[in-house]
Amino acid sequence: MRPYFAETDATHDPARRSWVVSANEPDTDFPIQNLPFGVVKGRRAADLPGVGVAIGDQVLDVATAAGMLPDHFADAEVKRAVDACMQPTLNALMALGPGPRRALRHAIGTILDAAHPKAAEHERALAHALVRMDRLDCLVPVRIGDYTDFYASVHHATNVGSMFRPDNPLLPNYKWVPIGYHGRASSIVASGTPVVRPHGQRKGPQDADPVLGASRSLDYECEVGAFVAHGNTLGAAIPLSEAESHVFGLCLVNDWSARDVQSWEYQPLGPFLAKNFATSVSPWVVTSEALAPFRVPLAPRADGDPSPLPYLSDASDASHGGVAMMLEVRLQTTRMREAGHAPHVVSRTRFTHMYWTMAQLVAHHTVNGCNLQPGDLLASGTVSGPTPEERGCLLERTWRGAEPLALPGGETRAFLEDGDVVTLAAWCEAEGARRIGFGTCTGEIVAAR
């Protein structure tokens, strides 16, 4: 059975335009070819969360749009999706699988299309269904039951391993098995939520005993997250040939890390307090359908690397499992903000550098019978490339603090300081396709309590 990969169709036509003028700007993340889903809330206390779709600098309320133009939402599959969007999270929509989601995306694209014969009528009818994004609060779009963070970048794993095991940076299992750990879903926060510097046990190389204190080596991790659509029954694995159909879409993830706490606590069972104090996610989920024009293979594996075991091997996944996505990390200090300086680009890397595809992560996660559920979040782990400028965290970028970054205005950073704002951004580009983006994932470091 061929894995589910959304096909390109008329919704991806790069010449398509919307009557929402801001959606036609060349640098917008949210043209009519994208239409990502999220959950937003007005800023009055009485306002309730609702499912929205980003279009330019606006958000289309799905429920209101369906009420204003019912004929466009009368198809049975579309109606199922609209009914699911009446909930305050995306879980119900995710649980329906790709068919209703794809149908709803088509319907929304139709009513926003500038070339539709009734475009002027649609614009009038939807006047109260569109709200400027900057007048809304974007929430965590999903009720996340479980969160798993992987370690799927071979460049990140090699760099980190080199710091601690220079002669043997990669452990023997790395190129055979996707490495991951179960994170903490309760501390996943929306983009823009302040990140409180965590406390934990620290023990430096010259310290006789550990101490409890605020982390001195706070770091970001630039990652990509996949939200699970419909899940699987406990005890029944998802084969790689079907794994893509279980992915609703992708978002940005910043898995904040306290490196000094991590280095003391991570053996023998791995990450714990060093990572579960906060994980930020971007508010807009770019659907698998929107990503169709950008499906590519991952970068070739090195000569001599083992072939994946059969349950992790599929010709279609090998040719389409990657996404042509560029990721960027921006850092702005307090002094930079006060001086009016723009955030500084710390690193830029490609998602095709990963060693494992998202579908392989889904297949591996369930091969033992683990049951995934709608809204579960699977994160890629830090996305890094082969050059220093492509390293996706400060641990790598400053080589464990030994090579501090030089910032505009004369400042340096080995790790994050209070007041620093980290912003992740990402976009997809391909020949013959309209550029689409993911928005941003932002967090400011505030002092330990």
C-alpha positions, 0 to 999 in steps of 0.5 A, spaced: 500 500 500 502 506 497 503 511 503 498 517 504 502 523 500 497 529 499 497 530 491 498 537 488 491 540 485 488 546 483 489 549 491 496 549 490 496 553 483 501 559 484 497 564 480 491 563 485 490 569 489 485 571 494 480 577 495 484 578 502 489 583 499 494 581 505 494 574 502 497 576 496 503 579 499 510 576 496 512 575 503 506 573 507 506 566 510 499 565 509 497 565 502 491 562 499 495 556 498 497 555 505 490 555 509 493 553 516 488 551 522 489 554 529 485 556 535 484 563 537 480 567 542 478 574 542 481 579 548 475 580 552 474 575 558 467 573 555 470 571 548 471 563 547 476 559 543 474 558 536 477 554 530 480 559 525 484 559 518 490 564 517 489 567 511 494 573 510 494 577 516 487 575 517 483 569 521 477 566 518 472 563 523 470 557 520 464 556 524 462 563 522 464 562 515 460 556 514 453 559 517 454 565 512 455 561 506 452 554 508 451 552 500 459 552 500 459 547 506 453 542 505 458 537 502 457 531 507 465 531 508 465 538 509 460 538 514 463 533 518 469 537 518 465 544 520 462 540 526 468 538 528 471 545 528 465 547 533 470 544 538 475 549 542 481 545 540 483 541 533 482 534 536 476 533 533 478 535 526 484 531 527 480 525 529 477 525 522 483 523 518 485 526 511 478 526 507 474 531 511 480 535 512 482 536 505 474 537 503 474 543 508 481 546 506 478 546 498 471 549 501 475 555 504 479 556 499 473 556 494 470 562 498 477 566 499 478 565 491 479 572 488 477 568 481 471 565 484 465 568 480 461 570 486 468 573 490 465 580 491 459 576 494 463 572 498 467 578 501 461 582 503 458 575 506 464 574 510 466 581 513 464 579 520 468 572 519 475 575 518 479 578 524 486 581 524 490 576 527 494 582 531 487 583 535 486 575 537 490 571 542 493 565 539 492 559 543 495 552 543 491 549 538 490 542 540 489 538 547 495 534 547 495 528 551 502 525 550 508 529 547 514 525 544 521 528 543 526 525 538 533 526 536 532 525 529 538 530 526 544 526 525 548 532 525 545 534 532 547 528 535 554 528 532 555 535 535 553 533 542 556 526 542 563 529 540 563 534 546 562 528 551 565 522 547 570 525 542 572 519 540 565 515 539 560 521 538 554 516 535 552 510 540 552 504 536 544 504 535 543 511 532 543 509 525 539 503 526 533 506 531 530 513 531 531 515 538 526 519 542 523 520 549 517 521 552 516 529 554 511 533 558 505 535 555 502 539 561 508 544 560 507 545 553 505 553 552 503 557 546 508 562 542 509 568 546 508 565 553 514 567 557 519 562 559 521 562 567 528 560 568 528 553 571 531 551 577 534 544 578 541 540 580 547 543 577 554 540 578 560 543 575 566 539 573 570 542 579 564 541 584 565 536 589 557 536 590 551 538 586 547 544 588 540 546 587 539 553 583 537 557 577 540 554 571 546 558 568 546 554 561 539 555 558 538 554 551 533 553 545 532 548 541 529 549 534 525 543 532 519 541 527 513 538 530 508 533 527 500 533 530 497 526 530 491 525 526 487 519 527 490 514 532 491 507 532 489 501 537 493 499 543 497 493 540 496 494 533 502 498 529 502 503 524 506 501 518 510 505 514 506 505 508 500 508 512 504 513 517 503 519 513 495 518 513 496 519 521 499 526 520 495 532 520 500 537 519 506 540 522 508 546 527 514 549 530 517 547 536 522 550 541 524 545 546 527 549 551 533 546 555 537 547 561 544 544 559 547 544 566 541 541 569 541 536 563 548 534 564 548 532 571 541 528 571 541 525 564 544 519 565 542 513 566 535 515 564 535 521 559 532 528 560 527 530 565 527 536 569 532 539 564 526 539 559 520 539 562 519 546 565 517 549 558 516 547 551 513 552 546 509 551 540 507 555 534 499 557 533 498 555 526 498 547 524 500 547 516 496 541 513 499 535 510 495 537 504 498 544 504 505 541 504 504 537 497 508 541 493 514 541 497 515 533 498 522 531 497 527 526 499 531 527 505 539 528 504 543 522 502 545 518 508 553 517 508 556 511 505 557 505 509 551 507 513 546 501 514 539 501 510 533 502 515 530 495 517 524 493 513 519 496 518 522 503 517 523 502 509 519 504 503 520 507 497 515 512 497 517 515 503 524 515 501 522 519 495 517 523 498 518 523 506 522 529 507 519 537 506 523 542 503 523 547 509 528 552 511 528 554 519 531 560 522 533 562 529 533 569 531 535 572 538 534 579 540 537 581 547 534 587 552 539 592 549 537 590 542 530 592 543 532 598 547 536 600 541 531 599 536 535 593 533 532 588 529 533 580 532 539 577 530 539 571 525 543 566 529 542 560 525 539 557 519 538 550 517 534 545 512 529 540 515 531 535 509 538 534 513 534 530 518 536 522 518 529 520 519 522 522 516 516 524 520 513 518 517 518 513 520 518 516 527 510 515 527 512 507 524 517 506 530 513 509 535 507 504 534 511 498 532 511 496 539 503 497 539 503 504 543 497 507 541 497 514 538 491 519 539 489 525 535 492 531 538 499 527 540 505 531 538 511 528 535 517 533 535 523 532 531 529 534 536 533 539 534 534 541 527 541 542 525 546 541 519 553 540 517 556 547 518 556 551 524 551 556 521 546 551 521 546 548 528 539 549 531 541 550 539 546 554 543 549 548 545 552 546 538 552 554 536 557 556 541 560 549 542 558 548 549 559 555 551 567 555 549 565 559 543 560 565 544 556 568 539 558 575 537 551 579 537 550 586 534 552 592 539 558 588 542 554 583 546 556 576 546 552 569 548 554 563 550 547 561 553 541 565 554 540 571 559 534 574 562 530 578 557 533 574 551 527 573 546 528 567 541 524 567 535 523 561 530 521 561 523 520 557 517 517 557 510 517 552 504 519 554 497 520 550 491 520 551 483 513 552 481 510 553 487 507 559 492 512 560 498 508 558 504 510 559 512 509 557 519 508 563 522 513 564 528 514 561 535 517 566 540 519 566 547 522 571 552 526 568 558 524 571 565 528 571 571 527 565 576 522 565 581 
